[in-house]
């Protein structure tokens, strides 16, 4: 599949007349809990020729490839990416630290990693992950019978919030690292690890009785983290001039 993905990226560059700055895996594979039939969620950042940006009209700033059963691939224009980077956009922050990298060019990803601490907003990140946890908990885990894969789409954002609360930095991307570093050895941790083992083994679609200890943990943490997020303050210097410089430099560097 990696060869197919790299070929698709080449096709995108040729058909769209762009340069891909980096392309990575996102979603369950990047988080460390894919199942046997998980699809590939490829995300990339690209740059167009300078004249494309010199227009009085707004233009579409994403590239989306038709999704098939195994491959979901889309990307953001460099300007869109930097605007979201300025807002400490958590999905973009996760792309930057994904261990599954399909393409890198011109040192753009390394530069963004170097600048991460200057744009990271604990407040914005907490609200993003907490909203994700609440929404998934409300939609997927309120019945007596639940699908075990849905636990991870609540637990992972909760643990990301706990990481931000304790460390005031971007959380690691791997779910297992969050579990190992944030949860003490306990029955709860054992239950989560057993569910993780089963998900990876392919049991993720099974309907079964919900795990009450995990539900109690989720409810308690959501209540606590709601208070933490409400008290969080954003006190960052405006990084716009810095990111404007990055944007201009890469337009020149890529198309020199």
Residue pairs with C-beta under 8 A, 6 or more apart in sequence:
1 40
1 70
1 71
2 102
4 71
5 23
5 40
5 42
5 71
5 73
5 102
6 102
6 103
8 42
8 65
8 71
8 73
9 20
9 23
9 42
9 44
9 73
9 102
9 103
12 18
12 20
12 44
12 46
12 63
12 65
12 73
12 75
13 19
13 20
13 46
16 46
16 48
16 63
17 48
17 49
18 46
18 47
18 48
18 63
19 46
19 47
19 105
19 106
19 254
19 255
20 44
20 45
20 46
20 75
20 103
20 105
21 44
21 45
21 46
21 47
21 78
21 104
21 105
21 106
21 108
21 109
21 250
21 254
22 44
22 45
22 95
22 101
22 103
22 104
22 105
22 108
22 109
23 42
23 43
23 44
23 75
23 101
23 102
23 103
23 104
24 30
24 42
24 43
24 44
24 95
24 98
24 100
24 101
24 102
25 40
25 41
25 42
25 43
25 98
25 100
25 101
25 102
26 41
26 42
26 43
26 91
26 94
26 95
26 98
27 38
27 41
28 34
28 35
28 38
28 41
28 152
29 38
29 40
29 41
29 100
30 41
30 94
30 98
30 99
30 100
30 173
31 152
31 156
31 173
31 174
31 175
32 173
32 174
32 175
32 176
32 177
33 152
33 175
33 196
33 199
33 200
34 200
35 149
35 199
35 200
35 201
35 202
35 204
36 201
36 202
37 202
39 69
39 70
39 71
39 72
40 70
40 71
40 72
40 73
41 72
41 73
42 71
42 72
42 73
42 74
42 102
43 73
43 74
43 75
43 76
43 91
43 95
44 73
44 74
44 75
44 76
44 102
44 103
45 75
45 76
45 77
45 78
45 81
45 95
45 108
46 63
46 75
46 76
46 77
46 78
47 77
47 78
47 250
47 251
47 254
47 255
48 77
49 255
50 251
50 252
50 255
52 59
53 79
53 251
61 76
61 77
61 79
61 80
62 74
62 75
62 76
62 77
62 80
63 74
63 75
64 73
64 74
65 71
65 73
65 74
76 84
76 92
78 108
78 247
78 250
78 251
79 247
81 92
82 243
82 246
82 247
84 92
85 92
85 112
85 115
85 119
85 243
86 119
86 239
86 240
86 243
87 119
87 121
87 124
88 119
88 120
88 121
88 124
88 125
89 124
89 128
90 124
90 125
90 128
90 129
90 160
93 116
93 120
93 125
93 170
94 173
96 109
96 112
96 113
96 116
97 113
97 170
97 172
97 173
98 173
99 173
99 174
106 250
106 253
106 254
108 250
111 246
112 246
115 239
115 242
115 243
115 246
116 170
117 169
118 236
118 237
118 239
118 242
119 236
119 239
119 243
120 169
120 170
120 236
121 234
121 236
122 164
122 168
122 232
122 234
123 229
123 232
123 233
123 234
124 234
125 160
125 164
125 170
125 171
126 161
126 164
126 165
126 225
126 228
126 229
126 232
127 229
129 157
129 158
129 160
129 161
129 164
129 171
130 157
130 161
130 222
130 225
130 226
130 229
132 153
132 157
133 154
133 157
133 158
133 161
133 218
133 222
133 225
134 222
136 150
136 153
136 154
136 157
137 154
137 218
137 222
140 146
140 147
140 150
140 153
140 154
141 150
141 151
141 154
141 210
141 215
141 218
143 210
144 209
144 210
145 207
145 208
145 209
145 210
146 207
146 208
146 210
147 204
147 205
147 206
147 207
148 195
148 198
148 199
148 203
148 204
148 206
148 208
149 199
149 204
149 205
151 192
151 195
151 211
151 214
152 175
152 195
152 196
152 199
154 218
155 175
155 192
155 214
155 218
156 175
156 178
158 218
158 221
158 222
158 225
159 171
159 175
159 178
159 179
159 182
159 183
160 171
160 178
161 221
161 225
161 228
161 229
162 178
162 182
162 221
162 225
163 169
163 171
163 172
163 178
163 181
163 182
164 170
164 171
165 225
165 228
166 182
171 178
172 178
172 181
175 196
176 196
179 189
179 192
179 193
179 196
183 189
183 192
187 213
188 213
188 214
188 217
191 211
191 213
191 214
192 214
195 211
195 214
198 204
